[in-house]
Amino acid sequence: MLILGIDTSGKTASAALFDTETEVFIAQSTIYTQKTHSQVIMPMVKDVIVQSGKKMEDLGAVAVAAGPGSYTGLRIGVAAVKAMCFGLGIKCCGVSTLEGLACNNISYKGNICAIMKVRGDLVYCCTYKSDGYSIEQTSAEQIISCDSLAEILALRCEETLLCGDAAADFFTDYRSPMLIIAPPQGRLQNAVGVCLSGASRKLVDPDRLEVSYLQKVKAEKDLEEKINRRNYNDSNRM
C-alpha cells in the first residue's frame, strides 16, 4: 500500500510517500519555513506525487501528524487530509507528533525521549523503547517542566536519545553521560516518521480524524475563564 505522510505540526512542512510492501520511501520533501502551512503543504504534496511518477489515485491511505504541536499548523494539516481523503474515497489516520519524532530515529536501539517546546519551561514529551525496527511507548504523553523531565530521566539511569525541537536546549541545560542528542536530520518533525507510525495504525474514515492538542486551545481557555469568573461573581452575590 502507498501511504502519504504529512506533517504540519511545527516549523517544518513535510510530505513523504512510503510503500509498505517494499518498505521503500519513494519520495519525500521537507522545508523549514516561515510561511503558513496552508501556502506550502498542498503544493509540496502535489510535487512529491508528480516527482515520484505516481498519481493521487494511487494512494492507499494518508497519515498526518495530529498533535501535539502548533494549533494552526495541526488544523491545516488535518483539514487538508480530510479533504484529500474524502475526494479520493480513501481512509486515513492521525499519529502522535511525538511518536513520529521517535520513529524518525527508529534505527537507534534503546530509549528515546521526544521533546517539543510549549512555552516557558514547559515541554510536551513522551518516551519510547526502540529495537531498531519498531518502537514501543513507555510513558504517557504529557506537558511537563524541563526540571521535572530531567529528574525523571535521571532516575531511570538509562541512556536516552533526545529528539524534537526542545532537544538541543534540554541537552545543553541538563548535560549528562546518560543523554544523547539526535543528529540534525532526526531532530525535527518529518513526514517520514509519520509514515512509519501510520503504517501500523488502524485506518479510519476522514470524518473521524481529529486533532490532539494535549492542552486546551485559546478559545477553550477563554470560555473556561469566563465561566469561572461568572460563577465567582454569582457566589459573591449570594
Secondary structure, DSSP 8 states (H G I E B T S, - for coil): -EEEEEE-SSSEEEEEEEETTTTEEEEEEEEE-SS-HHHHHHHHHHHHHHHTT--GGG--EEEEE-SSS-HHHHHHHHHHHHHHHHHHT-EEEEE-HHHHHHHHTTTSEEEEEEEEEEETTEEEEEEEEEESS-EEE-S--EEEEHHHHHHHHHHHTS-EEEESTTHHHHHHHT--TTEEE--GGGTS--HHHHHHHHTTS--B-GGG-----SS--HHHHHHHHHHHHHHHHHHHH-
